[in-house]
């Protein structure tokens, strides 16, 4: 898979099926710095990607899918903010807002801390029932959407350094193994509490 460039990636493409089965390409000088630092690609089914409806879900799903094989991994808030293009937004910037990382967890990742259970869970949004004045709450947010419409399950656990969050540990598993992974993580948490 090749990256999408706003400039042509190649200046010349040659294929001679008679003497070789290889394609010879000449890189565009303007694209060389980008293409030479390109380290990986993501393989996923378009059917899952096309079901995603939010900007953050479409940016984060490929990243989670690419790291699915790791099972779990930790990322700093700074890196996540760069990847989601929120690093310049004042409400997510710790220099301007002391609740920046909490805002990021709620609005970008889509999780909040349940003080009763001590668990991180999807945020909930109120929806008005059709032909009624009644509202119901349903899980919402980036991780909930990825977990609902794609082939992977993602759980997040923020970690503090002192009084503020500085990293998030993500647990990613194929949906077929998701229930098993969730139960295992729950047992680890219960064991740690005991």
Backbone as CSV, one residue per row, in Angstrom:
resi,resn,N_x,N_y,N_z,CA_x,CA_y,CA_z,C_x,C_y,C_z
1,UNK,0.854,-1.175,0.000,0.000,0.000,0.000,0.897,1.234,0.000
2,UNK,0.543,2.167,-0.814,1.328,3.395,-0.931,0.596,4.533,-0.249
3,UNK,1.303,5.506,0.298,0.649,6.635,0.947,-0.033,7.522,-0.082
4,UNK,-1.021,8.234,0.365,-1.686,9.212,-0.490,-0.886,10.496,-0.397
5,UNK,-0.463,10.992,-1.531,0.345,12.211,-1.552,-0.441,13.307,-2.259
6,UNK,-0.207,14.543,-1.850,-0.790,15.670,-2.548,0.080,16.073,-3.721
7,UNK,1.270,15.498,-3.769,2.147,15.675,-4.912,2.355,14.294,-5.514
8,UNK,2.617,14.211,-6.784,2.835,12.883,-7.378,4.027,12.184,-6.717
9,UNK,3.833,10.934,-6.348,4.905,10.178,-5.698,5.995,9.780,-6.686
10,UNK,5.599,9.518,-7.925,6.550,9.014,-8.909,6.581,9.908,-10.141
11,UNK,7.764,10.018,-10.729,7.878,10.769,-11.982,7.853,9.826,-13.180
12,UNK,8.165,8.547,-12.915,8.211,7.583,-14.012,7.920,6.189,-13.469
13,UNK,7.100,5.432,-14.205,6.794,4.050,-13.851,6.970,3.209,-15.113
14,UNK,7.808,2.169,-15.010,8.062,1.305,-16.170,7.810,-0.149,-15.805
15,UNK,7.172,-0.862,-16.716,6.961,-2.295,-16.532,7.193,-2.982,-17.863
16,UNK,8.093,-3.957,-17.853,8.371,-4.732,-19.059,8.121,-6.197,-18.717
17,UNK,6.941,-6.672,-19.011,6.550,-8.040,-18.678,7.315,-9.100,-19.440
18,UNK,7.999,-8.747,-20.530,8.738,-9.735,-21.330,10.050,-10.130,-20.677
19,UNK,10.765,-9.162,-20.104,12.090,-9.462,-19.556,12.116,-9.533,-18.036
20,UNK,11.087,-9.015,-17.352,11.097,-8.996,-15.894,9.668,-8.911,-15.373
21,UNK,9.491,-9.325,-14.139,8.157,-9.195,-13.529,8.138,-8.048,-12.524
22,UNK,9.136,-7.186,-12.597,9.238,-6.066,-11.665,8.782,-4.764,-12.305
23,UNK,8.369,-3.856,-11.439,8.000,-2.509,-11.872,9.112,-1.574,-11.415
24,UNK,9.602,-0.759,-12.319,10.650,0.198,-11.994,10.006,1.578,-11.870
25,UNK,10.268,2.225,-10.730,9.686,3.544,-10.506,10.795,4.550,-10.220
26,UNK,10.550,5.779,-10.598,11.448,6.885,-10.250,10.676,7.798,-9.316
27,UNK,11.258,8.024,-8.128,10.595,8.860,-7.131,10.657,10.326,-7.518
28,UNK,9.589,11.024,-7.259,9.544,12.462,-7.435,10.444,13.070,-6.356
29,UNK,11.323,13.982,-6.714,12.245,14.599,-5.750,11.499,15.270,-4.590
30,UNK,10.333,15.850,-4.874,9.557,16.498,-3.815,8.942,15.485,-2.848
31,UNK,8.703,14.276,-3.306,8.073,13.254,-2.461,9.092,12.382,-1.739
32,UNK,10.359,12.420,-2.172,11.386,11.548,-1.584,11.491,11.648,-0.063
33,UNK,11.564,12.846,0.526,11.708,12.894,1.987,10.561,12.186,2.717
34,UNK,9.342,12.335,2.203,8.194,11.684,2.840,8.253,10.168,2.639
35,UNK,8.472,9.750,1.409,8.453,8.316,1.100,9.607,7.562,1.772
36,UNK,10.753,8.205,1.934,11.887,7.533,2.554,11.722,7.394,4.058
37,UNK,10.878,8.217,4.669,10.633,8.075,6.111,9.379,7.264,6.384
38,UNK,8.682,6.861,5.343,7.471,6.054,5.471,7.859,4.685,6.010
39,UNK,7.377,4.345,7.203,7.845,3.135,7.873,6.861,1.978,7.841
40,UNK,5.587,2.253,7.685,4.637,1.148,7.741,3.357,1.495,7.006
41,UNK,2.551,0.509,6.854,1.234,0.694,6.271,0.250,-0.109,7.107
42,UNK,-1.012,0.152,6.905,-2.049,-0.532,7.655,-2.908,-1.318,6.692
43,UNK,-3.173,-2.551,7.048,-4.041,-3.379,6.234,-5.341,-3.585,7.005
44,UNK,-6.436,-3.130,6.421,-7.745,-3.334,7.035,-8.794,-3.395,5.943
45,UNK,-9.953,-3.922,6.314,-11.052,-4.021,5.360,-11.782,-2.690,5.291
46,UNK,-11.983,-2.209,4.091,-12.632,-0.923,3.874,-14.031,-0.895,4.466
47,UNK,-14.708,-2.038,4.483,-16.080,-2.079,5.000,-16.157,-1.567,6.445
48,UNK,-15.123,-1.824,7.244,-15.129,-1.345,8.620,-14.818,0.151,8.679
49,UNK,-13.840,0.562,7.914,-13.429,1.964,7.913,-14.567,2.872,7.446
50,UNK,-15.305,2.429,6.450,-16.379,3.242,5.879,-17.559,3.396,6.846
51,UNK,-17.673,2.533,7.828,-18.766,2.638,8.808,-18.474,3.680,9.891
52,UNK,-17.216,4.085,10.006,-16.846,5.054,11.034,-17.392,6.431,10.662
53,UNK,-17.968,7.111,11.650,-18.637,8.365,11.349,-18.008,9.601,11.945
54,UNK,-17.000,9.439,12.802,-16.391,10.629,13.389,-14.953,10.776,12.927
55,UNK,-14.496,12.010,12.962,-13.143,12.312,12.519,-12.104,11.563,13.347
56,UNK,-12.265,11.564,14.677,-11.278,10.913,15.537,-11.270,9.399,15.330
57,UNK,-12.428,8.818,15.088,-12.486,7.370,14.836,-11.732,7.013,13.561
58,UNK,-11.917,7.830,12.523,-11.243,7.521,11.255,-9.735,7.716,11.346
59,UNK,-9.273,8.594,12.229,-7.834,8.768,12.406,-7.244,7.694,13.295
60,UNK,-7.976,7.292,14.333,-7.416,6.353,15.307,-7.601,4.878,14.945
61,UNK,-8.648,4.536,14.217,-8.849,3.121,13.867,-7.647,2.525,13.126
62,UNK,-7.116,3.180,12.079,-5.946,2.596,11.411,-4.753,2.422,12.360
63,UNK,-4.577,3.364,13.260,-3.477,3.265,14.218,-3.676,2.062,15.141
64,UNK,-4.888,1.889,15.668,-5.170,0.741,16.527,-5.048,-0.567,15.745
65,UNK,-5.537,-0.577,14.536,-5.478,-1.788,13.703,-4.025,-2.168,13.436
66,UNK,-3.187,-1.182,13.192,-1.776,-1.433,12.925,-1.054,-1.999,14.152
67,UNK,-1.542,-1.682,15.347,-0.913,-2.147,16.585,-1.670,-3.285,17.253
68,UNK,-2.629,-3.843,16.557,-3.450,-4.931,17.099,-2.598,-6.121,17.528
69,UNK,-1.564,-6.425,16.785,-0.733,-7.592,17.081,-0.018,-7.460,18.422
70,UNK,0.174,-6.239,18.906,0.876,-6.031,20.177,0.003,-6.405,21.374
71,UNK,-1.304,-6.331,21.217,-2.206,-6.602,22.326,-2.413,-5.366,23.168
72,UNK,-1.351,-4.855,23.755,-1.454,-3.593,24.488,-0.182,-2.776,24.265
73,UNK,-0.343,-1.476,24.330,0.777,-0.558,24.124,0.422,0.761,24.781
74,UNK,1.430,1.543,25.082,1.240,2.816,25.780,1.708,3.964,24.895
75,UNK,0.951,5.053,24.915,1.241,6.230,24.102,1.096,7.474,24.978
76,UNK,1.963,8.440,24.768,1.860,9.688,25.532,0.712,10.532,24.983
77,UNK,0.195,11.399,25.844,-0.863,12.315,25.416,-0.368,13.211,24.293
78,UNK,0.895,13.637,24.372,1.438,14.528,23.341,1.379,13.867,21.961
79,UNK,1.784,12.596,21.895,1.762,11.879,20.606,0.332,11.745,20.097
80,UNK,-0.582,11.352,20.996,-1.979,11.200,20.584,-2.561,12.522,20.097
81,UNK,-2.203,13.604,20.742,-2.697,14.908,20.320,-2.143,15.290,18.947
82,UNK,-0.887,14.915,18.680,-0.322,15.149,17.348,-1.077,14.338,16.305
83,UNK,-1.304,13.047,16.603,-1.963,12.153,15.642,-3.398,12.568,15.352
84,UNK,-4.059,13.190,16.322,-5.445,13.607,16.124,-5.556,15.086,15.775
85,UNK,-4.424,15.737,15.578,-4.371,17.144,15.187,-5.081,18.042,16.206
86,UNK,-4.988,17.665,17.488,-5.608,18.464,18.545,-4.565,19.166,19.405
87,UNK,-3.297,19.042,19.056,-2.230,19.614,19.873,-2.236,21.142,19.880
88,UNK,-2.875,21.769,18.934,-2.931,23.243,18.873,-4.245,23.793,19.437
89,UNK,-5.149,22.923,19.830,-6.439,23.360,20.368,-6.274,23.681,21.849
90,UNK,-6.649,24.880,22.252,-6.398,25.344,23.619,-7.063,24.484,24.680
91,UNK,-8.253,23.961,24.428,-8.937,23.175,25.458,-8.244,21.830,25.703
92,UNK,-7.340,21.418,24.796,-6.572,20.183,24.979,-5.105,20.452,25.286
93,UNK,-4.752,21.708,25.443,-3.368,22.101,25.685,-3.190,22.448,27.165
94,UNK,-2.318,21.724,27.853,-2.101,21.898,29.297,-1.581,23.285,29.667
95,UNK,-0.951,23.981,28.742,-0.459,25.335,29.024,-1.604,26.339,29.187
96,UNK,-2.729,26.064,28.520,-3.861,26.987,28.552,-5.015,26.500,29.415
97,UNK,-5.081,25.183,29.652,-6.227,24.626,30.355,-5.763,23.510,31.291
98,UNK,-6.018,23.648,32.577,-5.535,22.639,33.522,-6.300,21.325,33.414
99,UNK,-7.466,21.331,32.745,-8.239,20.108,32.515,-8.050,19.567,31.106
100,UNK,-6.967,19.959,30.453,-6.752,19.612,29.047,-6.795,18.105,28.797
101,UNK,-6.083,17.321,29.609,-6.040,15.886,29.360,-7.374,15.210,29.683
102,UNK,-8.084,15.700,30.692,-9.426,15.175,30.960,-10.373,15.498,29.809
103,UNK,-10.267,16.713,29.280,-11.079,17.087,28.113,-10.757,16.182,26.927
104,UNK,-9.466,15.916,26.739,-9.038,15.058,25.633,-9.616,13.651,25.796
105,UNK,-9.529,13.103,27.014,-10.071,11.757,27.252,-11.562,11.702,26.948
106,UNK,-12.273,12.716,27.383,-13.728,12.724,27.200,-14.117,12.996,25.746
107,UNK,-13.561,14.046,25.158,-14.028,14.502,23.850,-13.366,13.821,22.651
108,UNK,-12.129,13.394,22.798,-11.424,12.776,21.667,-11.444,11.249,21.783
109,UNK,-11.006,10.722,22.913,-10.975,9.264,23.096,-12.380,8.742,23.397
110,UNK,-13.162,9.517,24.133,-14.544,9.137,24.404,-14.713,8.283,25.644
111,UNK,-13.867,8.525,26.671,-13.996,7.771,27.916,-14.007,8.712,29.108
112,UNK,-14.581,8.235,30.208,-14.544,8.995,31.460,-14.412,8.009,32.604
113,UNK,-13.941,8.515,33.725,-13.711,7.671,34.902,-14.992,7.577,35.707
114,UNK,-15.420,6.344,35.975,-16.580,6.105,36.823,-16.071,6.005,38.251
115,UNK,-16.394,6.998,39.074,-15.873,7.038,40.444,-16.419,5.916,41.309
116,UNK,-17.595,5.405,40.972,-18.200,4.327,41.756,-17.469,3.007,41.520
117,UNK,-17.272,2.647,40.241,-16.638,1.369,39.919,-15.120,1.472,39.835
118,UNK,-14.601,2.699,39.661,-13.164,2.880,39.501,-12.672,2.515,38.112
119,UNK,-13.586,2.295,37.173,-13.242,1.875,35.813,-13.358,3.048,34.834
120,UNK,-12.642,2.948,33.739,-12.793,3.885,32.634,-13.815,3.286,31.698
121,UNK,-14.809,4.066,31.320,-15.883,3.546,30.475,-16.273,4.586,29.434
122,UNK,-17.015,4.138,28.398,-17.411,5.085,27.349,-18.271,6.209,27.918
123,UNK,-18.114,7.388,27.345,-18.993,8.489,27.713,-20.401,8.117,27.256
124,UNK,-21.388,8.788,27.826,-22.772,8.531,27.423,-23.371,9.821,26.910
125,UNK,-24.212,9.685,25.906,-24.897,10.817,25.314,-26.390,10.595,25.430
126,UNK,-27.126,11.666,25.679,-28.585,11.557,25.768,-29.180,11.666,24.369
127,UNK,-30.075,10.735,24.069,-30.793,10.723,22.802,-32.281,10.863,23.087
128,UNK,-32.942,11.666,22.301,-34.383,11.823,22.456,-35.074,10.718,21.671
129,UNK,-36.021,10.073,22.330,-36.791,9.025,21.661,-37.726,9.651,20.634
130,UNK,-37.871,8.960,19.533,-38.710,9.455,18.446,-40.165,9.542,18.929
131,UNK,-40.825,10.614,18.560,-42.228,10.853,18.910,-42.468,10.813,20.414
132,UNK,-41.515,11.340,21.198,-41.641,11.336,22.653,-40.806,12.466,23.234
133,UNK,-41.125,12.834,24.465,-40.315,13.824,25.162,-39.277,13.151,26.047
134,UNK,-39.184,11.838,25.956,-38.299,11.054,26.808,-36.894,10.962,26.198
135,UNK,-35.897,10.960,27.082,-34.508,10.823,26.664,-33.945,9.534,27.250
136,UNK,-33.022,8.920,26.517,-32.287,7.766,27.049,-30.799,8.045,26.869
137,UNK,-29.988,7.416,27.713,-28.539,7.543,27.595,-27.980,6.317,26.907
138,UNK,-27.059,6.565,25.977,-26.376,5.476,25.277,-24.884,5.754,25.260
139,UNK,-24.064,4.698,25.274,-22.617,4.909,25.137,-22.315,5.613,23.813
140,UNK,-21.289,6.432,23.818,-20.895,7.179,22.619,-19.384,7.360,22.648
141,UNK,-18.857,8.074,21.697,-17.441,8.407,21.670,-16.643,7.546,20.717
142,UNK,-15.402,7.941,20.536,-14.501,7.309,19.570,-14.316,5.817,19.814
143,UNK,-13.911,5.442,21.028,-13.663,4.019,21.280,-14.934,3.199,21.173
144,UNK,-16.040,3.739,21.642,-17.301,3.009,21.528,-17.639,2.757,20.058
145,UNK,-17.463,3.777,19.225,-17.752,3.611,17.800,-16.840,2.570,17.165
146,UNK,-15.546,2.631,17.462,-14.609,1.646,16.912,-14.993,0.240,17.376
147,UNK,-15.342,0.097,18.656,-15.718,-1.205,19.189,-17.023,-1.725,18.595
148,UNK,-17.912,-0.827,18.234,-19.222,-1.221,17.729,-19.202,-1.603,16.253
149,UNK,-18.509,-0.831,15.427,-18.643,-1.039,13.973,-17.444,-1.689,13.294
150,UNK,-16.334,-1.904,14.007,-15.162,-2.486,13.341,-14.885,-3.905,13.836
151,UNK,-13.790,-4.455,13.388,-13.409,-5.834,13.702,-12.485,-5.933,14.908
152,UNK,-12.271,-4.822,15.630,-11.406,-4.854,16.810,-12.132,-4.267,18.008
153,UNK,-11.624,-4.608,19.186,-12.105,-4.026,20.438,-10.933,-3.281,21.058
154,UNK,-11.190,-2.073,21.531,-10.146,-1.239,22.132,-10.618,-0.775,23.502
155,UNK,-9.782,-0.979,24.500,-10.023,-0.438,25.831,-8.858,0.489,26.143
156,UNK,-9.107,1.503,26.953,-8.066,2.472,27.293,-7.982,2.640,28.797
157,UNK,-6.758,2.808,29.258,-6.523,3.054,30.674,-5.464,4.148,30.812
158,UNK,-5.906,5.363,31.148,-4.948,6.456,31.329,-4.071,6.222,32.565
159,UNK,-2.835,6.721,32.503,-1.893,6.602,33.618,-1.437,7.991,34.027
160,UNK,-1.325,8.182,35.331,-0.913,9.479,35.866,0.572,9.502,36.178
161,UNK,1.132,10.676,36.039,2.477,10.960,36.502,2.301,12.125,37.470
162,UNK,2.314,11.844,38.748,2.004,12.874,39.733,0.503,13.077,39.793
163,UNK,0.065,14.318,39.575,-1.364,14.623,39.665,-2.069,14.655,38.322
164,UNK,-1.321,14.560,37.212,-1.968,14.653,35.906,-1.656,13.430,35.041
165,UNK,-2.544,13.169,34.104,-2.366,12.060,33.175,-1.291,12.419,32.165
166,UNK,-0.439,11.446,31.846,0.581,11.709,30.835,0.636,10.640,29.753
167,UNK,0.047,9.454,30.005,0.070,8.362,29.026,-1.266,7.638,29.030
168,UNK,-1.536,6.946,27.950,-2.706,6.073,27.875,-2.229,4.702,27.412
169,UNK,-2.649,3.686,28.131,-2.377,2.313,27.710,-3.619,1.813,26.989
170,UNK,-3.419,1.328,25.778,-4.519,0.790,24.982,-4.411,-0.726,24.935
171,UNK,-5.550,-1.376,25.026,-5.651,-2.824,24.911,-6.478,-3.099,23.663
172,UNK,-5.839,-3.690,22.653,-6.497,-3.920,21.372,-6.536,-5.421,21.109
173,UNK,-7.695,-5.917,20.704,-7.806,-7.332,20.368,-8.815,-7.519,19.252
174,UNK,-8.644,-8.593,18.475,-9.656,-8.887,17.458,-10.990,-9.124,18.157
175,UNK,-12.070,-8.811,17.505,-13.372,-8.917,18.144,-13.668,-10.337,18.616
176,UNK,-13.167,-11.341,17.914,-13.431,-12.722,18.327,-12.799,-13.025,19.681
177,UNK,-11.711,-12.328,20.011,-11.037,-12.542,21.299,-11.380,-11.459,22.323
178,UNK,-12.252,-10.546,21.958,-12.488,-9.379,22.799,-13.097,-9.727,24.149
179,UNK,-14.076,-10.605,24.171,-14.709,-10.957,25.438,-13.703,-11.606,26.376
180,UNK,-12.882,-12.477,25.812,-11.841,-13.135,26.598,-10.843,-12.109,27.153
181,UNK,-10.443,-11.138,26.327,-9.490,-10.110,26.754,-10.103,-9.222,27.829
182,UNK,-11.379,-8.857,27.655,-12.035,-8.005,28.646,-12.128,-8.721,29.991
183,UNK,-12.496,-10.015,29.964,-12.586,-10.786,31.209,-11.227,-10.922,31.879
184,UNK,-10.178,-11.134,31.087,-8.828,-11.249,31.628,-8.406,-9.944,32.291
185,UNK,-8.675,-8.806,31.622,-8.309,-7.497,32.178,-9.084,-7.231,33.466
186,UNK,-10.361,-7.615,33.490,-11.169,-7.418,34.692,-10.604,-8.226,35.858
187,UNK,-10.160,-9.457,35.590,-9.565,-10.291,36.638,-8.257,-9.681,37.137
188,UNK,-7.448,-9.103,36.228,-6.201,-8.442,36.618,-6.487,-7.262,37.540
189,UNK,-7.514,-6.496,37.203,-7.879,-5.329,38.029,-8.359,-5.794,39.400
190,UNK,-9.208,-6.826,39.422,-9.717,-7.342,40.696,-8.576,-7.898,41.546
191,UNK,-7.628,-8.581,40.909,-6.469,-9.144,41.637,-5.631,-8.018,42.229
192,UNK,-5.439,-6.932,41.441,-4.645,-5.801,41.907,-5.323,-5.119,43.102
193,UNK,-6.642,-5.070,43.083,-7.380,-4.445,44.176,-7.286,-5.304,45.438
194,UNK,-7.397,-6.624,45.300,-7.299,-7.537,46.434,-5.911,-7.436,47.046
